Amino acid sequence: MSAKFLKETKDGTLLLVYVQPKAKKNEIEGIDEWRGRLKVKVKAPPVGGKANKELVKFLSKLLGAEVSIVRGETGREKDLLVRGMEIEEVKKRLGL
């Protein structure tokens, strides 16, 4: 499987995601091949940065690493930085 949604950087791994807010539960839905992004569902609504906070918290816990949004604060397509973690480790922890 090609991991187009993962990019190696000097600070860690860039994780490209497509977020679906107001979901029933927080979960990784799979890969959106068309967008080349990982689909992530979060329970929080996209109001006042709630969905962003929930996304960062959910992925930080799942990956056991510091996660921050580097691009896409206001859109559904976001680029997240997983600090100090290599692509293979990110894939393994995401179960991909």
N, CA, C and O atoms as a DFTB+ gen file, in Angstrom:
384 C
 N C O
     1  1       0.843      -1.192       0.000
     2  2       0.000       0.000       0.000
     3  2       0.878       1.241       0.000
     4  3       1.816       1.353       0.789
     5  1       0.568       2.156      -0.878
     6  2       1.367       3.380      -0.887
     7  2       0.824       4.326       0.171
     8  3      -0.386       4.492       0.320
     9  1       1.732       4.933       0.890
    10  2       1.316       5.845       1.955
    11  2       1.533       7.285       1.504
    12  3       2.440       7.973       1.970
    13  1       0.682       7.716       0.590
    14  2       0.795       9.082       0.069
    15  2       0.500      10.116       1.150
    16  3       0.933      11.265       1.066
    17  1      -0.247       9.684       2.167
    18  2      -0.662      10.607       3.220
    19  2       0.399      10.767       4.307
    20  3       0.176      11.459       5.301
    21  1       1.560      10.122       4.114
    22  2       2.665      10.251       5.069
    23  2       3.885      10.806       4.361
    24  3       4.253      10.341       3.283
    25  1       4.514      11.806       4.974
    26  2       5.727      12.380       4.400
    27  2       6.752      12.574       5.499
    28  3       6.454      13.117       6.563
    29  1       7.961      12.121       5.223
    30  2       9.059      12.250       6.177
    31  2       9.560      13.701       6.194
    32  3       9.763      14.301       5.139
    33  1       9.759      14.265       7.398
    34  2      10.359      15.597       7.511
    35  2      11.470      15.517       8.553
    36  3      11.643      14.492       9.213
    37  1      12.219      16.605       8.692
    38  2      13.317      16.572       9.664
    39  2      12.807      16.535      11.109
    40  3      13.515      16.095      12.015
    41  1      11.566      17.003      11.312
    42  2      11.009      17.037      12.670
    43  2      10.186      15.808      13.027
    44  3       9.837      15.608      14.191
    45  1       9.876      14.987      12.034
    46  2       9.032      13.821      12.282
    47  2       8.305      13.443      11.007
    48  3       8.860      13.560       9.914
    49  1       7.073      12.995      11.139
    50  2       6.296      12.587       9.975
    51  2       5.110      13.514       9.780
    52  3       4.391      13.842      10.724
    53  1       4.924      13.925       8.541
    54  2       3.777      14.749       8.194
    55  2       2.641      13.793       7.833
    56  3       2.791      12.932       6.967
    57  1       1.512      13.957       8.506
    58  2       0.361      13.094       8.306
    59  2      -0.741      13.940       7.666
    60  3      -1.223      14.904       8.261
    61  1      -1.131      13.564       6.442
    62  2      -2.162      14.329       5.725
    63  2      -3.507      13.672       5.988
    64  3      -3.711      12.504       5.659
    65  1      -4.421      14.426       6.583
    66  2      -5.714      13.848       6.940
    67  2      -6.887      14.622       6.342
    68  3      -6.784      15.798       5.992
    69  1      -8.002      13.908       6.242
    70  2      -9.276      14.515       5.867
    71  2     -10.187      14.250       7.057
    72  3     -10.431      13.098       7.417
    73  1     -10.686      15.313       7.660
    74  2     -11.451      15.184       8.894
    75  2     -12.951      15.250       8.647
    76  3     -13.443      16.083       7.886
    77  1     -13.662      14.345       9.313
    78  2     -15.120      14.378       9.269
    79  2     -15.615      14.639      10.685
    80  3     -15.613      13.738      11.524
    81  1     -16.041      15.877      10.954
    82  2     -16.524      16.211      12.297
    83  2     -17.935      15.678      12.559
    84  3     -18.596      15.175      11.651
    85  1     -18.380      15.791      13.789
    86  2     -19.720      15.383      14.225
    87  2     -20.021      13.917      13.938
    88  3     -21.147      13.571      13.579
    89  1     -19.019      13.058      14.093
    90  2     -19.214      11.625      13.875
    91  2     -19.723      10.988      15.180
    92  3     -19.725      11.630      16.231
    93  1     -20.149       9.726      15.100
    94  2     -20.623       9.027      16.293
    95  2     -19.495       8.771      17.280
    96  3     -19.689       8.818      18.495
    97  1     -18.299       8.495      16.732
    98  2     -17.144       8.262      17.598
    99  2     -15.861       8.665      16.890
   100  3     -15.831       8.837      15.672
   101  1     -14.802       8.812      17.678
   102  2     -13.500       9.133      17.099
   103  2     -12.921       7.853      16.522
   104  3     -12.795       6.851      17.226
   105  1     -12.568       7.884      15.237
   106  2     -11.972       6.689      14.634
   107  2     -11.250       7.023      13.334
   108  3     -11.498       8.044      12.693
   109  1     -10.338       6.105      12.974
   110  2      -9.661       6.193      11.682
   111  2     -10.561       5.422      10.733
   112  3     -10.806       4.234      10.939
   113  1     -11.054       6.083       9.700
   114  2     -11.989       5.406       8.807
   115  2     -11.287       4.661       7.676
   116  3     -11.833       3.713       7.112
   117  1     -10.091       5.091       7.356
   118  2      -9.379       4.447       6.260
   119  2      -8.687       5.485       5.401
   120  3      -8.453       6.613       5.835
   121  1      -8.366       5.100       4.191
   122  2      -7.627       5.994       3.317
   123  2      -8.525       6.485       2.196
   124  3      -9.199       5.705       1.524
   125  1      -8.518       7.792       2.012
   126  2      -9.251       8.399       0.915
   127  2      -8.269       8.445      -0.255
   128  3      -7.461       9.368      -0.362
   129  1      -8.347       7.447      -1.126
   130  2      -7.404       7.327      -2.244
   131  2      -7.469       8.536      -3.167
   132  3      -6.451       9.001      -3.680
   133  1      -8.677       9.032      -3.368
   134  2      -8.881      10.146      -4.286
   135  2      -8.158      11.395      -3.797
   136  3      -7.542      12.109      -4.587
   137  1      -8.232      11.656      -2.498
   138  2      -7.556      12.827      -1.935
   139  2      -6.117      12.515      -1.525
   140  3      -5.308      13.425      -1.343
   141  1      -5.807      11.239      -1.382
   142  2      -4.473      10.862      -0.904
   143  2      -4.286      11.245       0.552
   144  3      -3.208      11.670       0.966
   145  1      -5.370      11.084       1.334
   146  2      -5.332      11.454       2.750
   147  2      -5.960      10.377       3.608
   148  3      -6.766       9.573       3.140
   149  1      -5.576      10.376       4.868
   150  2      -6.157       9.458       5.836
   151  2      -7.468      10.062       6.335
   152  3      -7.502      11.227       6.733
   153  1      -8.542       9.282       6.317
   154  2      -9.838       9.792       6.779
   155  2      -9.978       9.541       8.278
   156  3      -9.856       8.411       8.751
   157  1     -10.234      10.611       9.004
   158  2     -10.389      10.519      10.452
   159  2     -11.718      11.142      10.850
   160  3     -12.050      12.257      10.445
   161  1     -12.473      10.395      11.656
   162  2     -13.752      10.916      12.147
   163  2     -13.565      11.384      13.584
   164  3     -12.918      10.711      14.386
   165  1     -14.134      12.532      13.899
   166  2     -14.110      13.014      15.285
   167  2     -15.523      13.390      15.715
   168  3     -16.337      13.836      14.905
   169  1     -15.800      13.201      17.008
   170  2     -17.131      13.477      17.542
   171  2     -17.438      14.967      17.605
   172  3     -18.583      15.380      17.417
   173  1     -16.421      15.766      17.866
   174  2     -16.621      17.205      18.081
   175  2     -17.123      17.919      16.832
   176  3     -16.789      17.532      15.712
   177  1     -17.928      18.965      17.029
   178  2     -18.385      19.763      15.901
   179  2     -17.288      20.737      15.454
   180  3     -16.403      21.071      16.241
   181  1     -17.341      21.197      14.195
   182  2     -16.304      22.117      13.708
   183  2     -16.580      23.553      14.144
   184  3     -16.676      24.454      13.310
   185  1     -16.705      23.761      15.439
   186  2     -17.026      25.077      15.991
   187  2     -15.951      25.489      16.986
   188  3     -15.601      24.720      17.881
   189  1     -15.434      26.684      16.834
   190  2     -14.460      27.220      17.782
   191  2     -13.236      26.343      17.994
   192  3     -12.669      26.312      19.086
   193  1     -12.830      25.627      16.945
   194  2     -11.623      24.805      17.045
   195  2     -11.809      23.501      17.813
   196  3     -10.830      22.814      18.106
   197  1     -13.051      23.151      18.143
   198  2     -13.304      21.925      18.919
   199  2     -12.880      20.659      18.177
   200  3     -12.261      19.767      18.757
   201  1     -13.220      20.593      16.884
   202  2     -12.857      19.410      16.104
   203  2     -11.330      19.285      15.991
   204  3     -10.791      18.180      16.038
   205  1     -10.641      20.421      15.842
   206  2      -9.175      20.403      15.771
   207  2      -8.571      19.858      17.058
   208  3      -7.679      19.010      17.028
   209  1      -9.071      20.360      18.200
   210  2      -8.555      19.913      19.500
   211  2      -8.771      18.420      19.682
   212  3      -7.877      17.699      20.127
   213  1      -9.970      17.965      19.331
   214  2     -10.319      16.553      19.456
   215  2      -9.441      15.695      18.552
   216  3      -8.978      14.629      18.959
   217  1      -9.212      16.164      17.322
   218  2      -8.377      15.441      16.361
   219  2      -6.957      15.278      16.900
   220  3      -6.401      14.180      16.876
   221  1      -6.379      16.370      17.383
   222  2      -5.011      16.351      17.905
   223  2      -4.923      15.432      19.123
   224  3      -3.980      14.651      19.256
   225  1      -5.914      15.532      20.010
   226  2      -5.932      14.702      21.222
   227  2      -6.046      13.221      20.869
   228  3      -5.320      12.386      21.408
   229  1      -6.963      12.909      19.962
   230  2      -7.209      11.534      19.531
   231  2      -5.965      10.912      18.900
   232  3      -5.575       9.798      19.251
   233  1      -5.341      11.636      17.966
   234  2      -4.160      11.100      17.282
   235  2      -2.934      11.047      18.192
   236  3      -2.117      10.134      18.073
   237  1      -2.798      12.015      19.096
   238  2      -1.673      12.008      20.040
   239  2      -1.735      10.758      20.901
   240  3      -0.726      10.094      21.138
   241  1      -2.950      10.450      21.367
   242  2      -3.144       9.283      22.231
   243  2      -2.896       7.996      21.455
   244  3      -2.228       7.082      21.937
   245  1      -3.446       7.942      20.242
   246  2      -3.322       6.761      19.392
   247  2      -1.861       6.478      19.024
   248  3      -1.415       5.331      19.041
   249  1      -1.129       7.545      18.690
   250  2       0.249       7.380      18.240
   251  2       1.271       7.433      19.376
   252  3       2.415       7.008      19.211
   253  1       0.854       7.951      20.518
   254  2       1.788       8.083      21.641
   255  2       2.887       9.078      21.334
   256  3       4.041       8.882      21.714
   257  1       2.522      10.154      20.638
   258  2       3.506      11.176      20.266
   259  2       2.826      12.534      20.222
   260  3       1.599      12.631      20.217
   261  1       3.639      13.577      20.189
   262  2       3.100      14.929      20.085
   263  2       2.634      15.164      18.650
   264  3       3.375      14.940      17.694
   265  1       1.387      15.620      18.524
   266  2       0.818      15.879      17.201
   267  2       0.367      17.334      17.154
   268  3      -0.269      17.822      18.088
   269  1       0.695      18.022      16.069
   270  2       0.236      19.406      15.930
   271  2      -0.201      19.679      14.496
   272  3       0.296      19.064      13.552
   273  1      -1.142      20.616      14.349
   274  2      -1.646      20.981      13.024
   275  2      -0.698      22.018      12.430
   276  3      -0.472      23.071      13.026
   277  1      -0.149      21.722      11.263
   278  2       0.756      22.675      10.621
   279  2       0.086      23.412       9.459
   280  3       0.543      24.477       9.041
   281  1      -1.009      22.829       8.940
   282  2      -1.720      23.473       7.843
   283  2      -3.168      22.998       7.832
   284  3      -3.451      21.836       8.125
   285  1      -4.079      23.900       7.494
   286  2      -5.472      23.502       7.347
   287  2      -6.333      23.677       8.584
   288  3      -7.313      22.955       8.768
   289  1      -5.974      24.632       9.435
   290  2      -6.729      24.905      10.669
   291  2      -8.241      24.998      10.437
   292  3      -9.030      24.500      11.240
   293  1      -8.636      25.641       9.329
   294  2     -10.061      25.903       9.132
   295  2     -10.733      24.978       8.129
   296  3     -11.958      24.999       8.004
   297  1      -9.966      24.171       7.413
   298  2     -10.564      23.286       6.419
   299  2     -10.633      21.853       6.907
   300  3     -10.169      21.532       8.001
   301  1     -11.217      20.998       6.086
   302  2     -11.293      19.578       6.451
   303  2      -9.989      18.847       6.131
   304  3      -9.669      17.828       6.745
   305  1      -9.248      19.376       5.173
   306  2      -7.964      18.760       4.836
   307  2      -6.888      19.406       5.695
   308  3      -6.663      20.615       5.626
   309  1      -6.236      18.596       6.494
   310  2      -5.239      19.114       7.430
   311  2      -3.926      18.366       7.295
   312  3      -3.903      17.172       6.997
   313  1      -2.835      19.083       7.518
   314  2      -1.514      18.462       7.568
   315  2      -1.080      18.504       9.023
   316  3      -1.008      19.573       9.629
   317  1      -0.793      17.336       9.579
   318  2      -0.405      17.237      10.981
   319  2       1.036      16.760      11.084
   320  3       1.485      15.925      10.300
   321  1       1.747      17.296      12.052
   322  2       3.116      16.854      12.276
   323  2       3.146      15.934      13.481
   324  3       2.738      16.313      14.579
   325  1       3.639      14.711      13.263
   326  2       3.840      13.762      14.350
   327  2       5.315      13.873      14.708
   328  3       6.174      13.356      13.993
   329  1       5.607      14.542      15.810
   330  2       6.994      14.844      16.182
   331  2       7.832      13.617      16.518
   332  3       7.416      12.731      17.263
   333  1       9.030      13.602      15.938
   334  2      10.024      12.592      16.283
   335  2       9.634      11.152      16.007
   336  3      10.138      10.243      16.667
   337  1       8.745      10.924      15.043
   338  2       8.353       9.555      14.729
   339  2       8.507       9.315      13.235
   340  3       8.131      10.152      12.415
   341  1       9.069       8.152      12.893
   342  2       9.281       7.840      11.483
   343  2       8.025       7.232      10.860
   344  3       7.145       6.732      11.561
   345  1       7.963       7.287       9.536
   346  2       6.797       6.811       8.793
   347  2       6.389       5.388       9.168
   348  3       5.212       5.124       9.412
   349  1       7.352       4.473       9.215
   350  2       7.029       3.077       9.503
   351  2       6.346       2.917      10.858
   352  3       5.405       2.137      11.003
   353  1       6.833       3.667      11.847
   354  2       6.266       3.600      13.193
   355  2       4.846       4.162      13.198
   356  3       3.958       3.606      13.845
   357  1       4.632       5.265      12.476
   358  2       3.297       5.867      12.388
   359  2       2.330       4.861      11.749
   360  3       1.222       4.657      12.244
   361  1       2.763       4.234      10.644
   362  2       1.918       3.247       9.962
   363  2       1.554       2.094      10.893
   364  3       0.408       1.645      10.934
   365  1       2.549       1.630      11.635
   366  2       2.332       0.512      12.549
   367  2       1.309       0.883      13.635
   368  3       0.404       0.107      13.940
   369  1       1.468       2.061      14.201
   370  2       0.559       2.486      15.282
   371  2      -0.842       2.807      14.787
   372  3      -1.806       2.732      15.548
   373  1      -0.954       3.165      13.512
   374  2      -2.273       3.419      12.933
   375  2      -2.920       2.105      12.495
   376  3      -4.100       2.061      12.146
   377  1      -2.123       1.042      12.521
   378  2      -2.627      -0.265      12.121
   379  2      -2.798      -0.396      10.614
   380  3      -3.712      -1.070      10.139
   381  1      -1.901       0.260       9.861
   382  2      -2.003       0.222       8.395
   383  2      -0.904      -0.629       7.783
   384  3      -0.839      -0.770       6.562
